[in-house]
Amino acid sequence: MQAEVRYTSEIKTVPFGDGTILFENLTPILTPKEREQRRKEIEKRLFEVFSKYAKIRQNYSEKA
């Protein structure tokens, strides 16, 4: 069973037009090991996305 993730909350009120908007930012509370694992997974996925974009862009440049 996976442990329940706890979050810290940061709330900001920002003026917008004639009123205001309330923003709530929730950040998970992670151990350093969990934080490092998530960072690596995000980097891996971003690399995959940008690698695909770079290939598409390269193919487009070669055709032009």
PyMOL Python script that loads the backbone (N, CA, C, O; Angstrom):
from pymol import cmd

cmd.read_pdbstr("""\
ATOM      1  N   MET A   1       0.846  -1.177   0.000  1.00  0.00           N
ATOM      2  CA  MET A   1       0.000   0.000   0.000  1.00  0.00           C
ATOM      3  C   MET A   1       0.895   1.245   0.000  1.00  0.00           C
ATOM      4  O   MET A   1       1.907   1.298   0.699  1.00  0.00           O
ATOM      5  N   GLN A   2       0.513   2.219  -0.777  1.00  0.00           N
ATOM      6  CA  GLN A   2       1.283   3.444  -0.894  1.00  0.00           C
ATOM      7  C   GLN A   2       0.865   4.424   0.197  1.00  0.00           C
ATOM      8  O   GLN A   2      -0.318   4.552   0.510  1.00  0.00           O
ATOM      9  N   ALA A   3       1.853   5.117   0.773  1.00  0.00           N
ATOM     10  CA  ALA A   3       1.566   6.093   1.821  1.00  0.00           C
ATOM     11  C   ALA A   3       0.867   7.316   1.227  1.00  0.00           C
ATOM     12  O   ALA A   3       1.102   7.684   0.075  1.00  0.00           O
ATOM     13  N   GLU A   4       0.023   7.925   2.016  1.00  0.00           N
ATOM     14  CA  GLU A   4      -0.685   9.121   1.576  1.00  0.00           C
ATOM     15  C   GLU A   4       0.294  10.289   1.510  1.00  0.00           C
ATOM     16  O   GLU A   4       1.049  10.526   2.453  1.00  0.00           O
ATOM     17  N   VAL A   5       0.280  11.012   0.403  1.00  0.00           N
ATOM     18  CA  VAL A   5       1.179  12.146   0.216  1.00  0.00           C
ATOM     19  C   VAL A   5       0.569  13.371   0.889  1.00  0.00           C
ATOM     20  O   VAL A   5      -0.608  13.680   0.700  1.00  0.00           O
ATOM     21  N   ARG A   6       1.393  14.065   1.681  1.00  0.00           N
ATOM     22  CA  ARG A   6       0.944  15.310   2.313  1.00  0.00           C
ATOM     23  C   ARG A   6       1.468  16.481   1.499  1.00  0.00           C
ATOM     24  O   ARG A   6       2.467  16.355   0.790  1.00  0.00           O
ATOM     25  N   TYR A   7       0.792  17.622   1.601  1.00  0.00           N
ATOM     26  CA  TYR A   7       1.133  18.795   0.818  1.00  0.00           C
ATOM     27  C   TYR A   7       1.241  20.031   1.700  1.00  0.00           C
ATOM     28  O   TYR A   7       0.570  20.140   2.726  1.00  0.00           O
ATOM     29  N   THR A   8       2.101  20.963   1.280  1.00  0.00           N
ATOM     30  CA  THR A   8       2.098  22.291   1.878  1.00  0.00           C
ATOM     31  C   THR A   8       1.263  23.168   0.955  1.00  0.00           C
ATOM     32  O   THR A   8       1.232  22.952  -0.257  1.00  0.00           O
ATOM     33  N   SER A   9       0.598  24.140   1.520  1.00  0.00           N
ATOM     34  CA  SER A   9      -0.290  25.005   0.757  1.00  0.00           C
ATOM     35  C   SER A   9       0.183  26.450   0.822  1.00  0.00           C
ATOM     36  O   SER A   9       0.520  26.962   1.890  1.00  0.00           O
ATOM     37  N   GLU A  10       0.203  27.099  -0.346  1.00  0.00           N
ATOM     38  CA  GLU A  10       0.530  28.523  -0.424  1.00  0.00           C
ATOM     39  C   GLU A  10      -0.627  29.196  -1.162  1.00  0.00           C
ATOM     40  O   GLU A  10      -0.933  28.835  -2.298  1.00  0.00           O
ATOM     41  N   ILE A  11      -1.264  30.165  -0.526  1.00  0.00           N
ATOM     42  CA  ILE A  11      -2.424  30.824  -1.114  1.00  0.00           C
ATOM     43  C   ILE A  11      -2.091  32.293  -1.368  1.00  0.00           C
ATOM     44  O   ILE A  11      -1.571  32.992  -0.498  1.00  0.00           O
ATOM     45  N   LYS A  12      -2.407  32.741  -2.591  1.00  0.00           N
ATOM     46  CA  LYS A  12      -2.178  34.135  -2.964  1.00  0.00           C
ATOM     47  C   LYS A  12      -3.445  34.696  -3.604  1.00  0.00           C
ATOM     48  O   LYS A  12      -4.146  34.001  -4.340  1.00  0.00           O
ATOM     49  N   THR A  13      -3.722  35.946  -3.313  1.00  0.00           N
ATOM     50  CA  THR A  13      -4.823  36.657  -3.943  1.00  0.00           C
ATOM     51  C   THR A  13      -4.221  37.693  -4.884  1.00  0.00           C
ATOM     52  O   THR A  13      -3.395  38.510  -4.476  1.00  0.00           O
ATOM     53  N   VAL A  14      -4.644  37.655  -6.156  1.00  0.00           N
ATOM     54  CA  VAL A  14      -4.068  38.511  -7.184  1.00  0.00           C
ATOM     55  C   VAL A  14      -5.175  39.359  -7.797  1.00  0.00           C
ATOM     56  O   VAL A  14      -6.228  38.834  -8.162  1.00  0.00           O
ATOM     57  N   PRO A  15      -4.943  40.684  -7.916  1.00  0.00           N
ATOM     58  CA  PRO A  15      -5.961  41.519  -8.559  1.00  0.00           C
ATOM     59  C   PRO A  15      -6.096  41.160 -10.042  1.00  0.00           C
ATOM     60  O   PRO A  15      -5.103  40.900 -10.722  1.00  0.00           O
ATOM     61  N   PHE A  16      -7.328  41.150 -10.525  1.00  0.00           N
ATOM     62  CA  PHE A  16      -7.596  40.816 -11.918  1.00  0.00           C
ATOM     63  C   PHE A  16      -8.837  41.569 -12.356  1.00  0.00           C
ATOM     64  O   PHE A  16      -9.934  41.316 -11.858  1.00  0.00           O
ATOM     65  N   GLY A  17      -8.663  42.488 -13.283  1.00  0.00           N
ATOM     66  CA  GLY A  17      -9.798  43.280 -13.757  1.00  0.00           C
ATOM     67  C   GLY A  17     -10.432  44.041 -12.608  1.00  0.00           C
ATOM     68  O   GLY A  17      -9.745  44.770 -11.892  1.00  0.00           O
ATOM     69  N   ASP A  18     -11.743  43.878 -12.423  1.00  0.00           N
ATOM     70  CA  ASP A  18     -12.462  44.551 -11.343  1.00  0.00           C
ATOM     71  C   ASP A  18     -12.482  43.739 -10.047  1.00  0.00           C
ATOM     72  O   ASP A  18     -13.008  44.206  -9.037  1.00  0.00           O
ATOM     73  N   GLY A  19     -11.923  42.544 -10.064  1.00  0.00           N
ATOM     74  CA  GLY A  19     -11.973  41.684  -8.877  1.00  0.00           C
ATOM     75  C   GLY A  19     -10.611  41.098  -8.549  1.00  0.00           C
ATOM     76  O   GLY A  19      -9.572  41.693  -8.835  1.00  0.00           O
ATOM     77  N   THR A  20     -10.638  39.940  -7.952  1.00  0.00           N
ATOM     78  CA  THR A  20      -9.407  39.244  -7.596  1.00  0.00           C
ATOM     79  C   THR A  20      -9.544  37.757  -7.912  1.00  0.00           C
ATOM     80  O   THR A  20     -10.647  37.225  -8.035  1.00  0.00           O
ATOM     81  N   ILE A  21      -8.398  37.111  -8.039  1.00  0.00           N
ATOM     82  CA  ILE A  21      -8.351  35.664  -8.259  1.00  0.00           C
ATOM     83  C   ILE A  21      -7.562  35.062  -7.108  1.00  0.00           C
ATOM     84  O   ILE A  21      -6.537  35.606  -6.698  1.00  0.00           O
ATOM     85  N   LEU A  22      -8.037  33.947  -6.593  1.00  0.00           N
ATOM     86  CA  LEU A  22      -7.367  33.244  -5.509  1.00  0.00           C
ATOM     87  C   LEU A  22      -6.595  32.060  -6.099  1.00  0.00           C
ATOM     88  O   LEU A  22      -7.181  31.191  -6.744  1.00  0.00           O
ATOM     89  N   PHE A  23      -5.278  32.034  -5.874  1.00  0.00           N
ATOM     90  CA  PHE A  23      -4.431  30.937  -6.330  1.00  0.00           C
ATOM     91  C   PHE A  23      -4.002  30.110  -5.132  1.00  0.00           C
ATOM     92  O   PHE A  23      -3.590  30.656  -4.109  1.00  0.00           O
ATOM     93  N   GLU A  24      -4.099  28.784  -5.256  1.00  0.00           N
ATOM     94  CA  GLU A  24      -3.603  27.898  -4.220  1.00  0.00           C
ATOM     95  C   GLU A  24      -2.580  26.961  -4.856  1.00  0.00           C
ATOM     96  O   GLU A  24      -2.904  26.201  -5.769  1.00  0.00           O
ATOM     97  N   ASN A  25      -1.359  27.021  -4.370  1.00  0.00           N
ATOM     98  CA  ASN A  25      -0.292  26.171  -4.859  1.00  0.00           C
ATOM     99  C   ASN A  25      -0.052  25.070  -3.834  1.00  0.00           C
ATOM    100  O   ASN A  25       0.283  25.351  -2.683  1.00  0.00           O
ATOM    101  N   LEU A  26      -0.223  23.810  -4.254  1.00  0.00           N
ATOM    102  CA  LEU A  26       0.016  22.672  -3.382  1.00  0.00           C
ATOM    103  C   LEU A  26       1.340  22.023  -3.787  1.00  0.00           C
ATOM    104  O   LEU A  26       1.535  21.677  -4.952  1.00  0.00           O
ATOM    105  N   THR A  27       2.238  21.863  -2.833  1.00  0.00           N
ATOM    106  CA  THR A  27       3.544  21.251  -3.070  1.00  0.00           C
ATOM    107  C   THR A  27       3.654  20.002  -2.206  1.00  0.00           C
ATOM    108  O   THR A  27       3.455  20.065  -0.993  1.00  0.00           O
ATOM    109  N   PRO A  28       3.974  18.854  -2.831  1.00  0.00           N
ATOM    110  CA  PRO A  28       4.084  17.631  -2.033  1.00  0.00           C
ATOM    111  C   PRO A  28       5.277  17.691  -1.084  1.00  0.00           C
ATOM    112  O   PRO A  28       6.323  18.249  -1.416  1.00  0.00           O
ATOM    113  N   ILE A  29       5.106  17.117   0.086  1.00  0.00           N
ATOM    114  CA  ILE A  29       6.192  17.003   1.059  1.00  0.00           C
ATOM    115  C   ILE A  29       6.852  15.653   0.807  1.00  0.00           C
ATOM    116  O   ILE A  29       6.261  14.606   1.074  1.00  0.00           O
ATOM    117  N   LEU A  30       8.081  15.679   0.292  1.00  0.00           N
ATOM    118  CA  LEU A  30       8.784  14.461  -0.084  1.00  0.00           C
ATOM    119  C   LEU A  30      10.111  14.343   0.659  1.00  0.00           C
ATOM    120  O   LEU A  30      10.701  15.340   1.076  1.00  0.00           O
ATOM    121  N   THR A  31      10.559  13.114   0.812  1.00  0.00           N
ATOM    122  CA  THR A  31      11.894  12.901   1.362  1.00  0.00           C
ATOM    123  C   THR A  31      12.898  13.269   0.268  1.00  0.00           C
ATOM    124  O   THR A  31      12.538  13.301  -0.908  1.00  0.00           O
ATOM    125  N   PRO A  32      14.131  13.541   0.633  1.00  0.00           N
ATOM    126  CA  PRO A  32      15.139  13.859  -0.393  1.00  0.00           C
ATOM    127  C   PRO A  32      15.263  12.765  -1.464  1.00  0.00           C
ATOM    128  O   PRO A  32      15.461  13.072  -2.639  1.00  0.00           O
ATOM    129  N   LYS A  33      15.148  11.506  -1.067  1.00  0.00           N
ATOM    130  CA  LYS A  33      15.232  10.403  -2.029  1.00  0.00           C
ATOM    131  C   LYS A  33      14.053  10.438  -3.010  1.00  0.00           C
ATOM    132  O   LYS A  33      14.242  10.275  -4.215  1.00  0.00           O
ATOM    133  N   GLU A  34      12.838  10.652  -2.491  1.00  0.00           N
ATOM    134  CA  GLU A  34      11.651  10.740  -3.350  1.00  0.00           C
ATOM    135  C   GLU A  34      11.746  11.942  -4.289  1.00  0.00           C
ATOM    136  O   GLU A  34      11.388  11.848  -5.463  1.00  0.00           O
ATOM    137  N   ARG A  35      12.224  13.060  -3.773  1.00  0.00           N
ATOM    138  CA  ARG A  35      12.375  14.276  -4.575  1.00  0.00           C
ATOM    139  C   ARG A  35      13.349  14.027  -5.733  1.00  0.00           C
ATOM    140  O   ARG A  35      13.090  14.444  -6.862  1.00  0.00           O
ATOM    141  N   GLU A  36      14.452  13.356  -5.458  1.00  0.00           N
ATOM    142  CA  GLU A  36      15.444  13.046  -6.485  1.00  0.00           C
ATOM    143  C   GLU A  36      14.869  12.094  -7.532  1.00  0.00           C
ATOM    144  O   GLU A  36      15.121  12.267  -8.725  1.00  0.00           O
ATOM    145  N   GLN A  37      14.102  11.095  -7.102  1.00  0.00           N
ATOM    146  CA  GLN A  37      13.479  10.162  -8.041  1.00  0.00           C
ATOM    147  C   GLN A  37      12.506  10.894  -8.969  1.00  0.00           C
ATOM    148  O   GLN A  37      12.496  10.653 -10.176  1.00  0.00           O
ATOM    149  N   ARG A  38      11.703  11.773  -8.413  1.00  0.00           N
ATOM    150  CA  ARG A  38      10.751  12.531  -9.239  1.00  0.00           C
ATOM    151  C   ARG A  38      11.470  13.460 -10.206  1.00  0.00           C
ATOM    152  O   ARG A  38      11.068  13.595 -11.362  1.00  0.00           O
ATOM    153  N   ARG A  39      12.538  14.101  -9.728  1.00  0.00           N
ATOM    154  CA  ARG A  39      13.312  15.004 -10.594  1.00  0.00           C
ATOM    155  C   ARG A  39      13.890  14.238 -11.781  1.00  0.00           C
ATOM    156  O   ARG A  39      13.835  14.721 -12.912  1.00  0.00           O
ATOM    157  N   LYS A  40      14.441  13.054 -11.538  1.00  0.00           N
ATOM    158  CA  LYS A  40      15.010  12.242 -12.614  1.00  0.00           C
ATOM    159  C   LYS A  40      13.943  11.815 -13.611  1.00  0.00           C
ATOM    160  O   LYS A  40      14.180  11.831 -14.819  1.00  0.00           O
ATOM    161  N   GLU A  41      12.760  11.430 -13.111  1.00  0.00           N
ATOM    162  CA  GLU A  41      11.678  11.014 -13.999  1.00  0.00           C
ATOM    163  C   GLU A  41      11.205  12.195 -14.864  1.00  0.00           C
ATOM    164  O   GLU A  41      10.943  12.023 -16.054  1.00  0.00           O
ATOM    165  N   ILE A  42      11.100  13.363 -14.284  1.00  0.00           N
ATOM    166  CA  ILE A  42      10.699  14.551 -15.046  1.00  0.00           C
ATOM    167  C   ILE A  42      11.736  14.867 -16.111  1.00  0.00           C
ATOM    168  O   ILE A  42      11.378  15.145 -17.255  1.00  0.00           O
ATOM    169  N   GLU A  43      13.022  14.829 -15.753  1.00  0.00           N
ATOM    170  CA  GLU A  43      14.081  15.087 -16.724  1.00  0.00           C
ATOM    171  C   GLU A  43      14.025  14.091 -17.877  1.00  0.00           C
ATOM    172  O   GLU A  43      14.181  14.470 -19.037  1.00  0.00           O
ATOM    173  N   LYS A  44      13.802  12.817 -17.558  1.00  0.00           N
ATOM    174  CA  LYS A  44      13.732  11.775 -18.578  1.00  0.00           C
ATOM    175  C   LYS A  44      12.593  12.049 -19.560  1.00  0.00           C
ATOM    176  O   LYS A  44      12.772  11.976 -20.776  1.00  0.00           O
ATOM    177  N   ARG A  45      11.424  12.364 -19.011  1.00  0.00           N
ATOM    178  CA  ARG A  45      10.265  12.613 -19.876  1.00  0.00           C
ATOM    179  C   ARG A  45      10.441  13.885 -20.701  1.00  0.00           C
ATOM    180  O   ARG A  45      10.066  13.913 -21.873  1.00  0.00           O
ATOM    181  N   LEU A  46      11.000  14.930 -20.112  1.00  0.00           N
ATOM    182  CA  LEU A  46      11.256  16.158 -20.873  1.00  0.00           C
ATOM    183  C   LEU A  46      12.245  15.895 -22.001  1.00  0.00           C
ATOM    184  O   LEU A  46      12.071  16.402 -23.110  1.00  0.00           O
ATOM    185  N   PHE A  47      13.281  15.105 -21.726  1.00  0.00           N
ATOM    186  CA  PHE A  47      14.252  14.763 -22.762  1.00  0.00           C
ATOM    187  C   PHE A  47      13.568  14.039 -23.916  1.00  0.00           C
ATOM    188  O   PHE A  47      13.844  14.326 -25.081  1.00  0.00           O
ATOM    189  N   GLU A  48      12.672  13.094 -23.595  1.00  0.00           N
ATOM    190  CA  GLU A  48      11.947  12.373 -24.639  1.00  0.00           C
ATOM    191  C   GLU A  48      11.117  13.317 -25.497  1.00  0.00           C
ATOM    192  O   GLU A  48      11.112  13.204 -26.723  1.00  0.00           O
ATOM    193  N   VAL A  49      10.421  14.242 -24.861  1.00  0.00           N
ATOM    194  CA  VAL A  49       9.575  15.189 -25.596  1.00  0.00           C
ATOM    195  C   VAL A  49      10.421  16.087 -26.488  1.00  0.00           C
ATOM    196  O   VAL A  49      10.130  16.241 -27.674  1.00  0.00           O
ATOM    197  N   PHE A  50      11.468  16.681 -25.921  1.00  0.00           N
ATOM    198  CA  PHE A  50      12.271  17.612 -26.702  1.00  0.00           C
ATOM    199  C   PHE A  50      13.100  16.911 -27.761  1.00  0.00           C
ATOM    200  O   PHE A  50      13.411  17.513 -28.789  1.00  0.00           O
ATOM    201  N   SER A  51      13.467  15.655 -27.540  1.00  0.00           N
ATOM    202  CA  SER A  51      14.175  14.895 -28.571  1.00  0.00           C
ATOM    203  C   SER A  51      13.278  14.697 -29.789  1.00  0.00           C
ATOM    204  O   SER A  51      13.727  14.844 -30.926  1.00  0.00           O
ATOM    205  N   LYS A  52      12.014  14.366 -29.550  1.00  0.00           N
ATOM    206  CA  LYS A  52      11.070  14.212 -30.660  1.00  0.00           C
ATOM    207  C   LYS A  52      10.894  15.525 -31.395  1.00  0.00           C
ATOM    208  O   LYS A  52      10.860  15.542 -32.626  1.00  0.00           O
ATOM    209  N   TYR A  53      10.780  16.636 -30.659  1.00  0.00           N
ATOM    210  CA  TYR A  53      10.613  17.946 -31.272  1.00  0.00           C
ATOM    211  C   TYR A  53      11.838  18.298 -32.108  1.00  0.00           C
ATOM    212  O   TYR A  53      11.703  18.827 -33.211  1.00  0.00           O
ATOM    213  N   ALA A  54      13.037  18.008 -31.590  1.00  0.00           N
ATOM    214  CA  ALA A  54      14.268  18.321 -32.315  1.00  0.00           C
ATOM    215  C   ALA A  54      14.341  17.533 -33.615  1.00  0.00           C
ATOM    216  O   ALA A  54      14.781  18.072 -34.631  1.00  0.00           O
ATOM    217  N   LYS A  55      13.918  16.259 -33.609  1.00  0.00           N
ATOM    218  CA  LYS A  55      13.922  15.449 -34.824  1.00  0.00           C
ATOM    219  C   LYS A  55      12.960  16.012 -35.853  1.00  0.00           C
ATOM    220  O   LYS A  55      13.293  16.092 -37.035  1.00  0.00           O
ATOM    221  N   ILE A  56      11.773  16.402 -35.418  1.00  0.00           N
ATOM    222  CA  ILE A  56      10.777  16.976 -36.333  1.00  0.00           C
ATOM    223  C   ILE A  56      11.312  18.270 -36.920  1.00  0.00           C
ATOM    224  O   ILE A  56      11.182  18.511 -38.120  1.00  0.00           O
ATOM    225  N   ARG A  57      11.908  19.097 -36.086  1.00  0.00           N
ATOM    226  CA  ARG A  57      12.446  20.378 -36.550  1.00  0.00           C
ATOM    227  C   ARG A  57      13.598  20.156 -37.522  1.00  0.00           C
ATOM    228  O   ARG A  57      13.712  20.873 -38.516  1.00  0.00           O
ATOM    229  N   GLN A  58      14.453  19.174 -37.249  1.00  0.00           N
ATOM    230  CA  GLN A  58      15.570  18.881 -38.127  1.00  0.00           C
ATOM    231  C   GLN A  58      15.058  18.405 -39.491  1.00  0.00           C
ATOM    232  O   GLN A  58      15.557  18.837 -40.530  1.00  0.00           O
ATOM    233  N   ASN A  59      14.065  17.519 -39.483  1.00  0.00           N
ATOM    234  CA  ASN A  59      13.490  17.037 -40.742  1.00  0.00           C
ATOM    235  C   ASN A  59      12.859  18.178 -41.530  1.00  0.00           C
ATOM    236  O   ASN A  59      12.967  18.207 -42.756  1.00  0.00           O
ATOM    237  N   TYR A  60      12.214  19.104 -40.863  1.00  0.00           N
ATOM    238  CA  TYR A  60      11.600  20.249 -41.522  1.00  0.00           C
ATOM    239  C   TYR A  60      12.661  21.137 -42.150  1.00  0.00           C
ATOM    240  O   TYR A  60      12.485  21.622 -43.268  1.00  0.00           O
ATOM    241  N   SER A  61      13.776  21.355 -41.430  1.00  0.00           N
ATOM    242  CA  SER A  61      14.861  22.201 -41.942  1.00  0.00           C
ATOM    243  C   SER A  61      15.522  21.564 -43.165  1.00  0.00           C
ATOM    244  O   SER A  61      15.899  22.267 -44.102  1.00  0.00           O
ATOM    245  N   GLU A  62      15.663  20.244 -43.158  1.00  0.00           N
ATOM    246  CA  GLU A  62      16.282  19.562 -44.291  1.00  0.00           C
ATOM    247  C   GLU A  62      15.439  19.650 -45.550  1.00  0.00           C
ATOM    248  O   GLU A  62      15.974  19.670 -46.658  1.00  0.00           O
ATOM    249  N   LYS A  63      14.107  19.704 -45.384  1.00  0.00           N
ATOM    250  CA  LYS A  63      13.209  19.782 -46.539  1.00  0.00           C
ATOM    251  C   LYS A  63      13.145  21.190 -47.120  1.00  0.00           C
ATOM    252  O   LYS A  63      12.829  21.356 -48.298  1.00  0.00           O
ATOM    253  N   ALA A  64      13.436  22.189 -46.323  1.00  0.00           N
ATOM    254  CA  ALA A  64      13.314  23.583 -46.763  1.00  0.00           C
ATOM    255  C   ALA A  64      14.458  24.001 -47.645  1.00  0.00           C
ATOM    256  O   ALA A  64      14.502  25.145 -48.098  1.00  0.00           O
TER     257      ALA A  64
END
""", "prot")
cmd.dss("prot")
cmd.show_as("cartoon", "prot")
cmd.util.cbc("prot")
cmd.orient("prot")
